[in-house]
Amino acid sequence: MKLLLIATTAIISAISLANPVKAENPAHVRQLLETKQCQSCDLRGADLSGAHLIGADLRDANLEEANLANTNLEGADLTGANLKQATLLNSFASDASFNEANLTDVNFSSAKLYNADMDGAIVAGANFSGAKVYGADLSKY
């Protein structure tokens, strides 16, 4: 009986660990999509792919590991945001501000970064393969 209990506990533990855990705050995701205002929001791991976040206020937001593929971030303010390991594959970020943002290991593949401001941003390990970068000074990184 003890062995059965131990085995059952081990199986349940393994199954619960295998399921991905959503870290984002659903209320913050809703707030962002409805108002485009989400300063200091918890959006860790959120799937925002294809969203139209034109002019969004995401200052100091936590977007770690968020999926922003095919997202329009035109004029968005991501100053001080944490985008560590986020995916911005094929995103459009014209006139967006990434000042002081953590862009460590961000995937910017095929993104369009026109006049994006990245002063003081951390870009270690970021992937810009196939990205179109105009007016954004990446020479100091």
DRENPA-3360 file (N, C-alpha, C; in nm, 2 decimals, always signed):
BEGIN
1 = MKLLLIAT = +0.08/-0.12/+0.00/+0.00/+0.00/+0.00/+0.09/+0.13/+0.00 ~ +0.19/+0.12/+0.08/+0.28/+0.24/+0.09/+0.35/+0.26/-0.05 ~ +0.39/+0.15/-0.11/+0.45/+0.16/-0.24/+0.36/+0.22/-0.35 ~ +0.23/+0.19/-0.34/+0.13/+0.24/-0.43/+0.12/+0.39/-0.41 ~ +0.11/+0.43/-0.29/+0.10/+0.57/-0.25/+0.22/+0.65/-0.30 ~ +0.34/+0.60/-0.28/+0.46/+0.67/-0.32/+0.46/+0.68/-0.48 ~ +0.43/+0.57/-0.54/+0.43/+0.57/-0.69/+0.32/+0.67/-0.74 ~ +0.20/+0.67/-0.68/+0.10/+0.77/-0.73/+0.14/+0.91/-0.71;
9 = TAIISAIS = +0.20/+0.94/-0.59/+0.25/+1.07/-0.56/+0.36/+1.11/-0.66 ~ +0.45/+1.02/-0.70/+0.56/+1.05/-0.79/+0.50/+1.08/-0.93 ~ +0.40/+1.01/-0.97/+0.34/+1.03/-1.10/+0.27/+1.16/-1.11 ~ +0.19/+1.19/-1.01/+0.12/+1.32/-1.00/+0.21/+1.44/-1.00 ~ +0.32/+1.42/-0.92/+0.42/+1.53/-0.92/+0.48/+1.55/-1.06 ~ +0.52/+1.44/-1.13/+0.58/+1.45/-1.26/+0.48/+1.52/-1.36 ~ +0.36/+1.48/-1.35/+0.26/+1.54/-1.44/+0.24/+1.69/-1.42 ~ +0.23/+1.73/-1.29/+0.21/+1.87/-1.26/+0.33/+1.95/-1.29;
17 = LANPVKAE = +0.45/+1.90/-1.29/+0.57/+1.97/-1.33/+0.59/+1.98/-1.48 ~ +0.53/+1.89/-1.55/+0.54/+1.89/-1.70/+0.45/+2.00/-1.76 ~ +0.34/+2.03/-1.69/+0.25/+2.13/-1.75/+0.31/+2.27/-1.73 ~ +0.30/+2.35/-1.84/+0.36/+2.48/-1.84/+0.28/+2.57/-1.74 ~ +0.34/+2.66/-1.67/+0.28/+2.75/-1.58/+0.27/+2.88/-1.64 ~ +0.15/+2.94/-1.64/+0.13/+3.07/-1.69/+0.17/+3.17/-1.58 ~ +0.26/+3.26/-1.61/+0.31/+3.35/-1.51/+0.24/+3.48/-1.52 ~ +0.19/+3.52/-1.63/+0.14/+3.65/-1.65/+0.01/+3.67/-1.57;
25 = NPAHVRQL = -0.01/+3.80/-1.54/-0.13/+3.83/-1.46/-0.24/+3.86/-1.57 ~ -0.35/+3.77/-1.58/-0.45/+3.79/-1.68/-0.52/+3.92/-1.68 ~ -0.53/+3.98/-1.56/-0.59/+4.12/-1.56/-0.50/+4.22/-1.62 ~ -0.37/+4.20/-1.61/-0.28/+4.29/-1.68/-0.28/+4.28/-1.83 ~ -0.29/+4.15/-1.88/-0.30/+4.13/-2.02/-0.43/+4.20/-2.07 ~ -0.54/+4.18/-2.01/-0.66/+4.24/-2.05/-0.65/+4.39/-2.05 ~ -0.59/+4.45/-1.94/-0.57/+4.59/-1.93/-0.49/+4.64/-2.05 ~ -0.38/+4.57/-2.08/-0.30/+4.62/-2.19/-0.37/+4.61/-2.32;
33 = LETKQCQS = -0.44/+4.51/-2.35/-0.51/+4.49/-2.48/-0.63/+4.59/-2.49 ~ -0.69/+4.62/-2.38/-0.81/+4.72/-2.39/-0.77/+4.86/-2.38 ~ -0.66/+4.90/-2.31/-0.63/+5.04/-2.29/-0.50/+5.08/-2.34 ~ -0.41/+4.99/-2.37/-0.27/+5.01/-2.42/-0.19/+5.08/-2.31 ~ -0.24/+5.08/-2.18/-0.17/+5.14/-2.07/-0.14/+5.03/-1.97 ~ -0.02/+4.99/-1.95/+0.02/+4.88/-1.86/+0.15/+4.91/-1.80 ~ +0.17/+5.02/-1.74/+0.30/+5.05/-1.67/+0.32/+4.96/-1.55 ~ +0.44/+4.90/-1.54/+0.48/+4.81/-1.44/+0.40/+4.68/-1.43;
41 = CDLRGADL = +0.33/+4.64/-1.54/+0.25/+4.52/-1.54/+0.34/+4.40/-1.54 ~ +0.28/+4.29/-1.49/+0.34/+4.15/-1.49/+0.28/+4.08/-1.61 ~ +0.37/+4.07/-1.72/+0.33/+4.01/-1.84/+0.43/+3.90/-1.88 ~ +0.49/+3.84/-1.77/+0.59/+3.73/-1.79/+0.52/+3.62/-1.87 ~ +0.59/+3.58/-1.98/+0.54/+3.46/-2.05/+0.41/+3.48/-2.13 ~ +0.36/+3.60/-2.13/+0.23/+3.63/-2.20/+0.24/+3.61/-2.35 ~ +0.14/+3.56/-2.41/+0.13/+3.54/-2.56/+0.06/+3.66/-2.61 ~ +0.14/+3.76/-2.66/+0.08/+3.88/-2.72/+0.11/+3.88/-2.87;
49 = SGAHLIGA = +0.13/+3.77/-2.93/+0.17/+3.76/-3.07/+0.06/+3.82/-3.15 ~ +0.10/+3.90/-3.25/+0.00/+3.96/-3.34/-0.08/+4.08/-3.29 ~ -0.05/+4.12/-3.16/-0.13/+4.23/-3.10/-0.09/+4.36/-3.16 ~ -0.18/+4.45/-3.17/-0.16/+4.59/-3.21/-0.14/+4.68/-3.09 ~ -0.02/+4.70/-3.05/+0.02/+4.77/-2.93/+0.08/+4.91/-2.97 ~ +0.02/+4.97/-3.06/+0.06/+5.10/-3.11/+0.05/+5.21/-3.00 ~ +0.16/+5.27/-2.96/+0.16/+5.37/-2.86/+0.14/+5.32/-2.72 ~ +0.16/+5.19/-2.70/+0.13/+5.13/-2.57/+0.23/+5.18/-2.46;
57 = DLRDANLE = +0.19/+5.20/-2.34/+0.27/+5.24/-2.23/+0.31/+5.11/-2.15 ~ +0.43/+5.06/-2.18/+0.48/+4.94/-2.11/+0.60/+4.97/-2.03 ~ +0.61/+5.10/-1.98/+0.73/+5.14/-1.90/+0.74/+5.05/-1.78 ~ +0.86/+4.99/-1.75/+0.89/+4.91/-1.64/+0.81/+4.78/-1.63 ~ +0.74/+4.74/-1.74/+0.67/+4.62/-1.74/+0.76/+4.50/-1.74 ~ +0.71/+4.39/-1.69/+0.79/+4.26/-1.69/+0.74/+4.18/-1.81 ~ +0.81/+4.17/-1.92/+0.77/+4.09/-2.04/+0.87/+3.98/-2.06 ~ +0.93/+3.93/-1.95/+1.03/+3.83/-1.96/+0.96/+3.70/-2.03;
65 = EANLANTN = +1.03/+3.65/-2.13/+0.98/+3.53/-2.20/+0.85/+3.55/-2.27 ~ +0.80/+3.67/-2.29/+0.68/+3.70/-2.36/+0.69/+3.68/-2.51 ~ +0.58/+3.64/-2.57/+0.58/+3.62/-2.71/+0.51/+3.74/-2.78 ~ +0.60/+3.82/-2.84/+0.56/+3.95/-2.91/+0.58/+3.93/-3.06 ~ +0.58/+3.81/-3.11/+0.60/+3.79/-3.25/+0.49/+3.85/-3.33 ~ +0.53/+3.91/-3.44/+0.43/+3.98/-3.53/+0.35/+4.09/-3.47 ~ +0.40/+4.15/-3.36/+0.33/+4.25/-3.29/+0.37/+4.39/-3.34 ~ +0.28/+4.48/-3.35/+0.30/+4.62/-3.38/+0.32/+4.70/-3.26;
73 = LEGADLTG = +0.45/+4.74/-3.24/+0.49/+4.82/-3.12/+0.52/+4.97/-3.16 ~ +0.46/+5.01/-3.27/+0.49/+5.15/-3.32/+0.46/+5.25/-3.21 ~ +0.57/+5.33/-3.18/+0.55/+5.44/-3.08/+0.53/+5.39/-2.94 ~ +0.55/+5.26/-2.91/+0.54/+5.21/-2.78/+0.65/+5.25/-2.69 ~ +0.62/+5.27/-2.56/+0.72/+5.31/-2.46/+0.75/+5.19/-2.37 ~ +0.87/+5.13/-2.39/+0.91/+5.01/-2.32/+1.03/+5.05/-2.23 ~ +1.04/+5.18/-2.19/+1.15/+5.23/-2.11/+1.15/+5.15/-1.98 ~ +1.27/+5.09/-1.95/+1.29/+5.02/-1.83/+1.23/+4.88/-1.82;
81 = ANLKQATL = +1.17/+4.84/-1.93/+1.10/+4.71/-1.93/+1.19/+4.60/-1.93 ~ +1.15/+4.48/-1.87/+1.23/+4.36/-1.88/+1.18/+4.27/-1.99 ~ +1.25/+4.26/-2.10/+1.21/+4.17/-2.21/+1.31/+4.05/-2.22 ~ +1.38/+4.02/-2.11/+1.47/+3.91/-2.12/+1.41/+3.79/-2.18 ~ +1.47/+3.73/-2.28/+1.43/+3.61/-2.35/+1.29/+3.62/-2.42 ~ +1.25/+3.74/-2.45/+1.12/+3.76/-2.52/+1.14/+3.74/-2.67 ~ +1.03/+3.71/-2.74/+1.04/+3.69/-2.88/+0.97/+3.80/-2.95 ~ +1.05/+3.88/-3.03/+0.99/+3.99/-3.11/+1.01/+3.95/-3.26;
89 = LNSFASDA = +1.01/+3.83/-3.29/+1.02/+3.78/-3.43/+0.92/+3.85/-3.52 ~ +0.97/+3.91/-3.62/+0.89/+3.98/-3.72/+0.80/+4.09/-3.67 ~ +0.84/+4.15/-3.55/+0.76/+4.26/-3.50/+0.80/+4.39/-3.56 ~ +0.72/+4.49/-3.54/+0.74/+4.62/-3.60/+0.74/+4.72/-3.49 ~ +0.86/+4.79/-3.47/+0.88/+4.88/-3.36/+0.94/+5.01/-3.40 ~ +0.86/+5.08/-3.49/+0.90/+5.21/-3.54/+0.88/+5.31/-3.43 ~ +0.98/+5.39/-3.40/+0.98/+5.50/-3.30/+0.94/+5.45/-3.16 ~ +0.98/+5.32/-3.13/+0.96/+5.27/-3.00/+1.07/+5.30/-2.91;
97 = SFNEANLT = +1.05/+5.31/-2.78/+1.15/+5.34/-2.69/+1.18/+5.22/-2.60 ~ +1.31/+5.17/-2.61/+1.36/+5.06/-2.53/+1.47/+5.11/-2.44 ~ +1.47/+5.24/-2.40/+1.57/+5.30/-2.32/+1.57/+5.22/-2.18 ~ +1.69/+5.19/-2.14/+1.72/+5.13/-2.01/+1.65/+4.99/-2.00 ~ +1.60/+4.93/-2.11/+1.53/+4.80/-2.11/+1.63/+4.69/-2.10 ~ +1.59/+4.58/-2.04/+1.67/+4.46/-2.04/+1.63/+4.38/-2.17 ~ +1.71/+4.37/-2.27/+1.69/+4.30/-2.39/+1.78/+4.18/-2.41 ~ +1.82/+4.13/-2.29/+1.91/+4.01/-2.29/+1.84/+3.89/-2.36;
105 = DVNFSSAK = +1.91/+3.84/-2.46/+1.86/+3.72/-2.53/+1.73/+3.73/-2.60 ~ +1.69/+3.86/-2.63/+1.57/+3.88/-2.71/+1.59/+3.84/-2.85 ~ +1.48/+3.78/-2.91/+1.49/+3.73/-3.05/+1.42/+3.84/-3.13 ~ +1.50/+3.93/-3.20/+1.45/+4.03/-3.29/+1.46/+3.98/-3.43 ~ +1.47/+3.85/-3.46/+1.48/+3.81/-3.60/+1.37/+3.86/-3.69 ~ +1.41/+3.91/-3.80/+1.32/+3.97/-3.90/+1.23/+4.09/-3.85 ~ +1.27/+4.14/-3.74/+1.20/+4.26/-3.69/+1.23/+4.38/-3.76 ~ +1.15/+4.48/-3.76/+1.17/+4.61/-3.82/+1.18/+4.71/-3.71;
113 = LYNADMDG = +1.30/+4.76/-3.69/+1.33/+4.86/-3.58/+1.37/+4.99/-3.64 ~ +1.27/+5.08/-3.67/+1.30/+5.20/-3.74/+1.30/+5.31/-3.63 ~ +1.41/+5.38/-3.62/+1.42/+5.49/-3.52/+1.39/+5.45/-3.38 ~ +1.42/+5.32/-3.34/+1.40/+5.27/-3.21/+1.51/+5.33/-3.12 ~ +1.47/+5.37/-3.00/+1.56/+5.43/-2.91/+1.60/+5.33/-2.81 ~ +1.73/+5.30/-2.80/+1.78/+5.19/-2.71/+1.89/+5.24/-2.62 ~ +1.89/+5.37/-2.58/+1.99/+5.42/-2.49/+1.99/+5.35/-2.36 ~ +2.10/+5.30/-2.32/+2.12/+5.24/-2.19/+2.06/+5.10/-2.18;
121 = AIVAGANF = +2.01/+5.05/-2.29/+1.95/+4.91/-2.29/+2.06/+4.80/-2.28 ~ +2.03/+4.69/-2.22/+2.11/+4.58/-2.22/+2.07/+4.48/-2.33 ~ +2.16/+4.46/-2.42/+2.13/+4.38/-2.54/+2.21/+4.25/-2.55 ~ +2.28/+4.21/-2.45/+2.36/+4.09/-2.45/+2.29/+3.97/-2.50 ~ +2.34/+3.91/-2.60/+2.29/+3.79/-2.66/+2.16/+3.80/-2.75 ~ +2.12/+3.93/-2.77/+2.01/+3.95/-2.86/+2.03/+3.91/-3.00 ~ +1.93/+3.85/-3.06/+1.95/+3.80/-3.20/+1.88/+3.90/-3.30 ~ +1.96/+3.96/-3.38/+1.91/+4.06/-3.48/+1.92/+4.00/-3.62;
129 = SGAKVYGA = +1.92/+3.87/-3.64/+1.94/+3.81/-3.77/+1.82/+3.85/-3.86 ~ +1.84/+3.90/-3.97/+1.74/+3.94/-4.07/+1.66/+4.06/-4.03 ~ +1.69/+4.12/-3.92/+1.62/+4.24/-3.87/+1.66/+4.36/-3.96 ~ +1.57/+4.45/-3.98/+1.59/+4.58/-4.05/+1.60/+4.69/-3.94 ~ +1.72/+4.74/-3.92/+1.74/+4.84/-3.82/+1.79/+4.97/-3.88 ~ +1.70/+5.07/-3.87/+1.73/+5.20/-3.93/+1.71/+5.30/-3.82 ~ +1.81/+5.39/-3.81/+1.80/+5.50/-3.71/+1.82/+5.46/-3.57 ~ +1.84/+5.33/-3.54/+1.87/+5.28/-3.40/+2.02/+5.26/-3.39;
137 = DLSKY = +2.08/+5.32/-3.30/+2.23/+5.30/-3.28/+2.26/+5.18/-3.20 ~ +2.30/+5.08/-3.27/+2.35/+4.95/-3.20/+2.50/+4.94/-3.20 ~ +2.57/+5.04/-3.25/+2.71/+5.03/-3.26/+2.78/+5.02/-3.12 ~ +2.72/+5.07/-3.01/+2.78/+5.07/-2.88/+2.75/+4.94/-2.81 ~ +2.68/+4.85/-2.87/+2.65/+4.72/-2.80/+2.73/+4.61/-2.85;
% end
